[in-house]
């Protein structure tokens, strides 16, 4: 199936750059049970550049939970975007791309103790806290964390 979809993608992308037309053609050529992603790399680049132009002093953090597709994460990493991770798995994924831990914020209102410990082991030191009790727990499990 994947090979057929890849062939379909190549055939459908070559004649037309209009995303709506490409999406329609792909959808017409696959089974209703198949899923596919369309990533407009140019649009990602334009949005990142637009952010930096309009908010030069604000560092963008991409919420990995919104779309953790490896291609998108690699592009964002190459563009120097930072990452908002909500779990150990998301931290692992981003670190596997070669992203420095200083470009990751561990932001989840219910951080599991093992995830906090993993963040500490990986030097992911920036986090969020939603209350006093959580501050004490973070201090205990990840003493070098910054808020």
Secondary structure, DSSP 8 states (H G I E B T S, - for coil): -HHHHHHHHHHHHHS---HHHHHHHHHHTS-TT-------HHHHHHHHHHHHHH-TTS--EEEGGG---HHHHHHHHHTT-EEEE-SHHHHHHHHHTT--GGGEEE--TT--HHHHHHHHHTT--EE--SSHHHHHHHHHH-TT-B-
